[in-house]
Amino acid sequence: MFRKARFTKTTSLVIFGITLFAGSISTHAAILLGTENLRQIPTTNIYEIDTIACTADLISSKTNSIGSNWNFNGNAFDPETGRFYFTSFSLSSSIPSTLFTDNLSGTQSKVGVLIGRAANGTFYNGDYYYVAERTDDLYKVSLNADLTISTNMKVCDITGNTASLRFGDIAFDSSGVLFGSASPGSFKVELTSSGCAAYAPLNANFGEQIAFGEDGILYGHSASSGALYYVDTVTGAAHRLDALCL
């Protein structure tokens, strides 16, 4: 059963043959990607997760050299290149995260060291975004042609330096609105040409992994229970999708 799996930072990959979402959870259909939530292992395992069949299939596995006591986190899929990105992240360390990329065929490479620690990540308009852990600092990472870091620039203080955010995850919708799943609560903020617009808290009770599908649905995944959700982008409320998989 899918609910027995534990993943960090699922990220939307492909949507198969559904109509526009109209509020019924029976209309969902998405394939997600996730990294396995295990420490003390020398391998990065990437899974393809079917939200209808409630299955998780290993599609890429690669021995790494980042050491023990790290999670693989900050997952993001770049639809322009078809590459998967993830970070090294440790709850017990102040060491900055390293960004990696995988071509989903077992070939991985180091992109570079990030500013701060990244337990969240998403792509938007060809750039990788993350919020540094225990800050409200949103960063944009632009890449060189050889998949190394070109720039790692701070975009804005999401809350105006009024909160220390713990993630969770982030995801952009197609119009440039950033949704965040974090402690002390989920939020949304619009990306503007000069930074970020006003911070809008949504729901204090949802702090899971999130990703938009090409159907416009915001999906959520619990790394602790394995449950799947769709998330209301107006209220931030999360609704279980996988009741039939129990």
C-alpha contacts under 8 A as a table, 3 or more apart, distances in Angstrom:
res1	aa1	res2	aa2	distance
1	M	4	K	5.92
1	M	5	A	7.72
1	M	54	C	6.63
1	M	55	T	6.84
1	M	245	C	6.23
1	M	246	L	6.83
2	F	5	A	5.51
2	F	54	C	4.83
2	F	55	T	5.22
2	F	56	A	6.62
2	F	226	G	6.83
2	F	227	A	7.99
2	F	245	C	6.82
3	R	6	R	7.67
3	R	54	C	7.71
3	R	225	S	6.48
3	R	226	G	4.25
3	R	227	A	5.47
3	R	242	D	7.99
3	R	245	C	7.22
3	R	246	L	6.88
4	K	225	S	7.24
4	K	226	G	5.95
5	A	56	A	7.74
5	A	225	S	7.94
5	A	226	G	5.52
6	R	36	E	6.35
6	R	37	N	5.70
6	R	222	S	7.72
6	R	223	A	5.07
6	R	224	S	6.40
6	R	225	S	6.99
6	R	226	G	5.32
7	F	10	T	6.96
7	F	34	G	5.67
7	F	35	T	5.49
7	F	36	E	4.56
7	F	37	N	4.73
7	F	222	S	7.83
7	F	223	A	5.13
7	F	226	G	7.32
8	T	34	G	6.11
8	T	35	T	5.58
8	T	36	E	6.25
8	T	37	N	5.44
8	T	72	F	7.21
8	T	73	N	5.90
8	T	75	N	7.71
8	T	209	Q	6.91
8	T	223	A	5.62
9	K	34	G	5.95
9	K	35	T	6.94
9	K	73	N	5.99
9	K	74	G	6.19
9	K	75	N	5.19
9	K	76	A	7.92
9	K	120	N	6.96
9	K	169	D	6.68
9	K	209	Q	5.01
9	K	210	I	7.00
9	K	221	H	7.88
9	K	223	A	7.94
10	T	32	L	6.08
10	T	33	L	5.18
10	T	34	G	4.27
10	T	35	T	7.20
10	T	75	N	6.57
10	T	76	A	7.98
10	T	209	Q	6.09
10	T	210	I	6.61
10	T	211	A	6.79
10	T	221	H	6.88
11	T	32	L	5.49
11	T	33	L	5.19
11	T	34	G	6.52
11	T	75	N	6.34
11	T	76	A	5.72
11	T	77	F	6.39
11	T	122	T	7.99
11	T	210	I	6.91
11	T	211	A	5.03
11	T	212	F	7.65
12	S	30	A	7.42
12	S	31	I	6.52
12	S	32	L	4.61
12	S	33	L	6.31
12	S	77	F	7.03
12	S	211	A	5.45
12	S	212	F	6.02
12	S	213	G	5.36
12	S	214	E	7.91
13	L	30	A	7.83
13	L	31	I	5.93
13	L	32	L	5.44
13	L	33	L	6.52
13	L	77	F	6.64
13	L	79	P	7.62
13	L	213	G	7.31
14	V	30	A	6.34
14	V	31	I	5.52
14	V	32	L	7.31
14	V	213	G	7.11
14	V	214	E	6.86
15	I	18	I	7.63
15	I	29	A	6.32
15	I	30	A	4.74
15	I	31	I	6.24
15	I	213	G	6.39
15	I	214	E	5.73
15	I	215	D	6.68
16	F	29	A	6.29
16	F	30	A	6.45
16	F	31	I	7.91
17	G	29	A	7.71
18	I	27	T	6.88
18	I	28	H	7.32
18	I	29	A	6.61
18	I	215	D	7.57
19	T	27	T	7.44
19	T	215	D	7.80
20	L	215	D	6.36
21	F	24	S	7.19
21	F	27	T	6.63
21	F	28	H	7.42
21	F	215	D	6.80
21	F	216	G	7.40
21	F	217	I	7.05
22	A	27	T	7.99
24	S	27	T	5.85
24	S	28	H	7.92
25	I	28	H	5.78
25	I	230	Y	7.67
25	I	241	L	6.55
28	H	51	T	7.85
28	H	52	I	7.64
29	A	51	T	6.32
29	A	52	I	6.11
30	A	50	D	6.41
30	A	51	T	5.70
30	A	52	I	7.40
30	A	213	G	6.68
31	I	48	E	6.65
31	I	49	I	5.54
31	I	50	D	4.85
31	I	51	T	6.30
32	L	48	E	5.76
32	L	49	I	4.86
32	L	50	D	6.54
32	L	51	T	7.53
33	L	46	I	6.87
33	L	47	Y	5.60
33	L	48	E	4.78
33	L	49	I	5.86
34	G	46	I	5.68
34	G	47	Y	5.26
34	G	48	E	6.70
34	G	49	I	7.23
34	G	75	N	7.27
35	T	44	T	7.10
35	T	45	N	5.73
35	T	46	I	4.66
35	T	47	Y	6.26
35	T	72	F	6.42
35	T	73	N	7.22
35	T	75	N	7.54
36	E	44	T	7.49
36	E	45	N	5.80
36	E	46	I	6.63
36	E	47	Y	7.46
36	E	72	F	7.45
37	N	71	N	6.54
37	N	72	F	7.11
37	N	223	A	7.30
38	L	41	I	6.78
38	L	71	N	6.55
39	R	68	S	6.49
39	R	69	N	5.47
39	R	70	W	5.76
39	R	71	N	5.81
40	Q	67	G	7.75
40	Q	68	S	4.58
40	Q	69	N	5.58
40	Q	70	W	7.24
41	I	68	S	6.57
42	P	63	T	5.57
42	P	64	N	5.61
42	P	65	S	6.84
42	P	66	I	7.80
42	P	67	G	6.89
42	P	68	S	7.21
43	T	61	S	6.50
43	T	62	K	5.35
43	T	63	T	4.24
43	T	64	N	5.64
44	T	60	S	7.93
44	T	61	S	5.54
44	T	62	K	5.29
44	T	63	T	6.32
44	T	64	N	6.73
44	T	72	F	7.27
45	N	58	L	6.87
45	N	59	I	7.88
45	N	60	S	5.97
45	N	61	S	4.56
45	N	62	K	6.80
46	I	58	L	5.95
46	I	59	I	5.98
46	I	60	S	5.14
46	I	61	S	6.30
46	I	104	L	7.92
47	Y	56	A	5.88
47	Y	57	D	5.22
47	Y	58	L	4.38
47	Y	59	I	5.52
47	Y	60	S	7.05
48	E	56	A	5.51
48	E	57	D	5.18
48	E	58	L	6.39
48	E	59	I	6.43
49	I	54	C	7.08
49	I	55	T	5.78
49	I	56	A	4.42
49	I	57	D	6.56
50	D	53	A	5.57
50	D	54	C	5.41
50	D	55	T	5.37
50	D	56	A	6.46
51	T	54	C	5.12
51	T	55	T	7.33
51	T	228	L	7.52
51	T	241	L	7.94
51	T	242	D	7.52
52	I	242	D	7.94
53	A	245	C	7.86
54	C	242	D	7.15
54	C	245	C	6.17
58	L	61	S	7.48
59	I	104	L	6.73
59	I	105	S	7.21
60	S	104	L	5.59
60	S	105	S	5.67
60	S	106	G	4.82
61	S	106	G	5.58
62	K	106	G	5.74
62	K	107	T	7.33
62	K	108	Q	7.19
64	N	67	G	7.85
66	I	70	W	7.66
66	I	88	S	7.55
67	G	70	W	7.02
69	N	90	S	6.56
70	W	88	S	6.21
70	W	89	F	5.48
70	W	90	S	4.78
70	W	91	L	7.87
71	N	88	S	5.89
71	N	89	F	5.16
71	N	90	S	6.04
72	F	75	N	7.95
72	F	86	F	6.41
72	F	87	T	5.60
72	F	88	S	4.96
72	F	89	F	6.15
73	N	86	F	5.58
73	N	87	T	5.02
73	N	88	S	6.12
73	N	89	F	6.17
73	N	118	A	7.38
73	N	119	A	5.32
73	N	120	N	6.53
74	G	85	Y	7.57
74	G	86	F	5.00
74	G	87	T	5.13
74	G	88	S	7.91
74	G	118	A	5.86
74	G	119	A	4.81
74	G	120	N	3.88
74	G	121	G	4.32
74	G	122	T	7.57
74	G	130	Y	7.49
74	G	169	D	7.56
75	N	84	F	7.28
75	N	85	Y	5.55
75	N	86	F	4.34
75	N	87	T	6.93
75	N	120	N	6.66
75	N	121	G	5.50
75	N	122	T	6.92
76	A	84	F	5.94
76	A	85	Y	5.11
76	A	86	F	6.42
76	A	121	G	5.57
76	A	122	T	4.67
76	A	123	F	6.05
76	A	128	Y	7.66
77	F	82	G	6.97
77	F	83	R	5.99
77	F	84	F	4.58
77	F	85	Y	6.15
77	F	122	T	7.11
77	F	123	F	6.54
78	D	81	T	5.76
78	D	82	G	5.59
78	D	83	R	5.50
78	D	84	F	6.39
78	D	85	Y	7.76
78	D	123	F	5.87
78	D	126	G	6.91
79	P	82	G	5.04
79	P	83	R	7.29
80	E	126	G	6.90
82	G	103	N	7.06
83	R	101	T	6.70
83	R	102	D	5.88
83	R	103	N	4.88
83	R	104	L	6.80
84	F	101	T	5.61
84	F	102	D	5.15
84	F	103	N	6.30
84	F	104	L	6.76
85	Y	99	L	7.01
85	Y	100	F	5.63
85	Y	101	T	4.33
85	Y	102	D	6.28
86	F	99	L	5.85
86	F	100	F	5.39
86	F	101	T	6.38
86	F	121	G	7.73
87	T	97	S	6.01
87	T	98	T	5.39
87	T	99	L	4.49
87	T	100	F	5.92
87	T	118	A	6.72
87	T	119	A	7.44
88	S	97	S	5.22
88	S	98	T	5.41
88	S	99	L	6.81
88	S	118	A	7.87
89	F	96	P	7.86
89	F	97	S	5.58
89	F	98	T	7.86
89	F	117	R	6.53
89	F	118	A	6.57
89	F	119	A	6.32
90	S	93	S	5.40
90	S	94	S	7.75
90	S	95	I	7.83
94	S	116	G	7.94
94	S	117	R	7.36
95	I	116	G	7.59
95	I	117	R	7.17
96	P	113	V	6.77
96	P	114	L	6.14
96	P	115	I	6.25
96	P	116	G	4.71
96	P	117	R	4.80
96	P	118	A	7.83
97	S	113	V	6.04
97	S	114	L	5.58
97	S	115	I	7.48
97	S	116	G	6.47
97	S	117	R	4.77
97	S	118	A	5.88
98	T	110	K	7.46
98	T	111	V	7.44
98	T	112	G	5.69
98	T	113	V	4.30
98	T	114	L	5.76
99	L	110	K	6.32
99	L	111	V	5.31
99	L	112	G	5.47
99	L	113	V	6.16
99	L	114	L	6.74
100	F	108	Q	6.95
100	F	109	S	5.73
100	F	110	K	4.50
100	F	111	V	5.09
100	F	112	G	7.23
101	T	108	Q	5.51
101	T	109	S	5.53
101	T	110	K	6.51
101	T	111	V	6.61
102	D	105	S	7.36
102	D	106	G	6.70
102	D	107	T	5.63
102	D	108	Q	4.32
102	D	109	S	6.70
103	N	106	G	6.73
103	N	107	T	5.79
103	N	108	Q	6.72
104	L	107	T	7.07
110	K	148	T	7.60
111	V	147	L	5.89
111	V	148	T	4.52
111	V	149	I	6.11
112	G	148	T	6.10
112	G	149	I	5.87
114	L	117	R	7.22
114	L	118	A	7.81
114	L	152	N	7.12
115	I	132	A	7.45
115	I	152	N	7.21
116	G	132	A	5.36
116	G	133	E	7.04
117	R	132	A	5.28
117	R	133	E	5.40
118	A	121	G	7.17
118	A	130	Y	6.27
118	A	131	V	6.47
118	A	132	A	5.30
118	A	133	E	5.90
119	A	130	Y	7.93
119	A	131	V	7.94
119	A	132	A	7.64
119	A	133	E	6.56
119	A	167	F	6.06
119	A	168	G	7.11
119	A	169	D	7.06
120	N	130	Y	5.67
120	N	131	V	6.72
120	N	167	F	6.46
120	N	168	G	6.52
120	N	169	D	4.50
120	N	170	I	5.98
121	G	128	Y	6.89
121	G	129	Y	5.59
121	G	130	Y	4.61
121	G	131	V	7.56
121	G	169	D	6.59
121	G	170	I	6.02
121	G	171	A	7.42
122	T	128	Y	5.77
122	T	129	Y	5.35
122	T	130	Y	6.67
122	T	170	I	6.34
122	T	171	A	5.55
122	T	172	F	7.04
123	F	126	G	6.32
123	F	127	D	5.49
123	F	128	Y	4.59
123	F	129	Y	6.04
123	F	171	A	7.84
123	F	172	F	7.51
124	Y	127	D	5.48
124	Y	128	Y	6.64
124	Y	129	Y	7.38
124	Y	172	F	6.59
124	Y	176	G	7.69
126	G	142	S	7.70
127	D	140	K	6.48
127	D	141	V	5.74
127	D	142	S	5.16
127	D	143	L	7.16
128	Y	140	K	5.79
128	Y	141	V	4.97
128	Y	142	S	6.63
129	Y	138	L	7.08
129	Y	139	Y	5.57
129	Y	140	K	4.58
129	Y	141	V	6.11
130	Y	138	L	5.83
130	Y	139	Y	5.45
130	Y	140	K	6.84
130	Y	170	I	7.35
131	V	135	T	7.28
131	V	136	D	6.40
131	V	137	D	5.40
131	V	138	L	4.38
131	V	139	Y	6.03
132	A	135	T	5.70
132	A	136	D	6.89
132	A	137	D	5.78
132	A	138	L	6.77
132	A	139	Y	7.52
133	E	136	D	7.80
133	E	164	S	7.93
133	E	165	L	6.40
133	E	166	R	5.68
133	E	167	F	6.90
134	R	164	S	4.65
134	R	165	L	4.76
134	R	166	R	5.29
135	T	161	N	7.79
135	T	163	A	7.06
135	T	164	S	4.55
135	T	165	L	5.42
135	T	166	R	7.77
136	D	157	D	5.26
136	D	158	I	5.26
136	D	159	T	6.14
136	D	160	G	7.66
136	D	161	N	6.33
136	D	163	A	6.46
136	D	164	S	5.92
136	D	165	L	5.86
137	D	154	K	6.64
137	D	155	V	7.42
137	D	156	C	5.98
137	D	157	D	4.77
137	D	158	I	6.34
138	L	154	K	5.84
138	L	155	V	5.46
138	L	156	C	5.56
138	L	157	D	6.36
138	L	158	I	6.60
139	Y	152	N	6.59
139	Y	153	M	5.48
139	Y	154	K	4.31
139	Y	155	V	5.37
139	Y	156	C	7.55
140	K	151	T	7.80
140	K	152	N	5.78
140	K	153	M	5.38
140	K	154	K	6.35
140	K	155	V	6.48
141	V	149	I	6.78
141	V	150	S	7.36
141	V	151	T	5.66
141	V	152	N	4.52
141	V	153	M	6.53
142	S	149	I	6.20
142	S	150	S	5.42
142	S	151	T	5.25
142	S	152	N	6.66
143	L	146	D	7.85
143	L	147	L	5.63
143	L	148	T	5.63
143	L	149	I	4.72
143	L	150	S	4.91
143	L	151	T	7.07
144	N	147	L	5.24
144	N	148	T	5.37
144	N	149	I	6.04
144	N	150	S	5.30
145	A	148	T	7.45
149	I	152	N	7.12
155	V	195	G	5.36
155	V	196	C	7.41
156	C	195	G	5.39
156	C	196	C	6.04
157	D	160	G	4.99
157	D	161	N	5.87
157	D	196	C	7.86
158	I	161	N	7.30
158	I	189	V	7.23
158	I	196	C	6.81
158	I	199	Y	6.23
159	T	162	T	5.48
159	T	163	A	6.16
159	T	198	A	7.94
159	T	199	Y	5.68
160	G	163	A	7.87
161	N	164	S	7.71
165	L	182	A	6.14
165	L	183	S	5.74
165	L	184	P	6.76
166	R	182	A	5.36
166	R	183	S	5.11
166	R	184	P	7.50
167	F	181	S	6.38
167	F	182	A	4.42
167	F	183	S	6.44
167	F	207	G	7.15
167	F	208	E	7.90
168	G	180	G	7.34
168	G	181	S	4.79
168	G	182	A	4.60
168	G	183	S	7.42
168	G	207	G	5.30
168	G	208	E	5.11
168	G	209	Q	5.59
168	G	210	I	7.94
169	D	180	G	5.84
169	D	181	S	5.11
169	D	182	A	6.71
169	D	207	G	7.85
169	D	208	E	6.70
169	D	209	Q	5.04
169	D	210	I	5.83
170	I	178	L	6.80
170	I	179	F	5.55
170	I	180	G	4.36
170	I	181	S	6.18
170	I	209	Q	7.72
170	I	210	I	6.43
170	I	211	A	7.43
171	A	178	L	5.70
171	A	179	F	5.32
171	A	180	G	6.61
171	A	210	I	6.45
171	A	211	A	5.45
171	A	212	F	6.55
172	F	175	S	7.76
172	F	176	G	5.81
172	F	177	V	5.50
172	F	178	L	4.41
172	F	179	F	6.16
172	F	212	F	7.26
173	D	176	G	5.68
173	D	177	V	5.54
173	D	178	L	6.60
173	D	179	F	7.79
173	D	212	F	6.51
173	D	216	G	7.41
174	S	177	V	7.51
176	G	190	E	6.14
176	G	191	L	5.55
176	G	192	T	7.97
177	V	188	K	6.71
177	V	189	V	5.77
177	V	190	E	4.25
177	V	191	L	5.93
178	L	188	K	5.42
178	L	189	V	5.23
178	L	190	E	5.85
178	L	191	L	6.87
179	F	186	S	7.42
179	F	187	F	5.76
179	F	188	K	4.31
179	F	189	V	6.62
180	G	186	S	5.32
180	G	187	F	5.12
180	G	188	K	6.03
181	S	185	G	6.59
181	S	186	S	4.39
181	S	187	F	6.75
181	S	206	F	6.58
181	S	207	G	4.75
181	S	208	E	5.91
181	S	209	Q	6.95
181	S	210	I	7.14
182	A	185	G	5.17
182	A	186	S	5.36
182	A	187	F	7.89
182	A	206	F	7.58
182	A	207	G	4.99
182	A	208	E	7.47
183	S	186	S	7.17
183	S	204	A	7.50
183	S	207	G	6.46
184	P	204	A	6.18
185	G	201	P	6.91
185	G	202	L	7.07
185	G	203	N	5.59
185	G	204	A	3.84
185	G	205	N	6.40
185	G	206	F	6.63
185	G	207	G	6.75
186	S	201	P	6.11
186	S	202	L	5.36
186	S	203	N	5.18
186	S	204	A	6.01
186	S	205	N	7.71
186	S	206	F	6.33
186	S	207	G	6.64
186	S	236	G	6.69
187	F	199	Y	7.14
187	F	200	A	5.52
187	F	201	P	4.24
187	F	202	L	4.87
187	F	203	N	7.10
187	F	236	G	7.62
188	K	199	Y	6.32
188	K	200	A	5.35
188	K	201	P	6.56
188	K	202	L	7.13
189	V	196	C	6.57
189	V	197	A	6.05
189	V	198	A	6.16
189	V	199	Y	4.97
189	V	200	A	6.17
190	E	196	C	5.64
190	E	197	A	5.17
190	E	198	A	7.25
190	E	199	Y	7.90
191	L	195	G	6.06
191	L	196	C	4.64
191	L	197	A	6.37
192	T	195	G	5.12
192	T	196	C	5.25
192	T	197	A	6.45
193	S	196	C	7.96
201	P	204	A	7.97
202	L	234	V	7.52
202	L	235	T	5.60
202	L	236	G	5.08
203	N	206	F	6.35
203	N	235	T	6.66
203	N	236	G	5.07
203	N	237	A	6.55
204	A	207	G	7.97
206	F	236	G	7.47
206	F	237	A	7.27
206	F	238	A	6.87
208	E	220	G	6.16
208	E	221	H	5.78
208	E	222	S	5.21
208	E	223	A	7.08
209	Q	220	G	5.35
209	Q	221	H	5.01
209	Q	222	S	6.32
209	Q	223	A	7.27
210	I	218	L	6.67
210	I	219	Y	5.42
210	I	220	G	4.36
210	I	221	H	6.41
211	A	218	L	5.64
211	A	219	Y	5.31
211	A	220	G	6.66
212	F	215	D	7.85
212	F	216	G	6.04
212	F	217	I	5.58
212	F	218	L	4.37
212	F	219	Y	6.01
213	G	216	G	5.42
213	G	217	I	5.45
213	G	218	L	6.45
213	G	219	Y	7.18
214	E	217	I	7.41
217	I	230	Y	6.79
217	I	231	V	7.50
218	L	230	Y	5.72
218	L	231	V	5.34
218	L	232	D	7.32
218	L	233	T	7.16
219	Y	228	L	7.37
219	Y	229	Y	5.67
219	Y	230	Y	4.46
219	Y	231	V	5.93
220	G	228	L	5.75
220	G	229	Y	4.70
220	G	230	Y	5.73
220	G	231	V	6.49
220	G	238	A	7.58
221	H	226	G	6.50
221	H	227	A	5.76
221	H	228	L	4.68
221	H	229	Y	6.15
222	S	225	S	5.50
222	S	226	G	5.04
222	S	227	A	5.28
222	S	228	L	6.65
223	A	226	G	5.54
223	A	227	A	7.89
227	A	240	R	7.13
227	A	241	L	7.78
227	A	242	D	6.57
228	L	240	R	5.89
228	L	241	L	5.39
228	L	242	D	5.67
229	Y	238	A	5.91
229	Y	239	H	5.11
229	Y	240	R	4.42
229	Y	241	L	4.93
229	Y	242	D	7.39
230	Y	238	A	5.82
230	Y	239	H	5.43
230	Y	240	R	6.72
230	Y	241	L	6.62
231	V	236	G	6.00
231	V	237	A	5.72
231	V	238	A	4.45
231	V	239	H	6.32
232	D	235	T	5.64
232	D	236	G	5.02
232	D	237	A	5.28
232	D	238	A	6.37
233	T	236	G	5.37
233	T	237	A	7.79
240	R	243	A	6.65
242	D	245	C	5.26
242	D	246	L	7.11
243	A	246	L	5.75
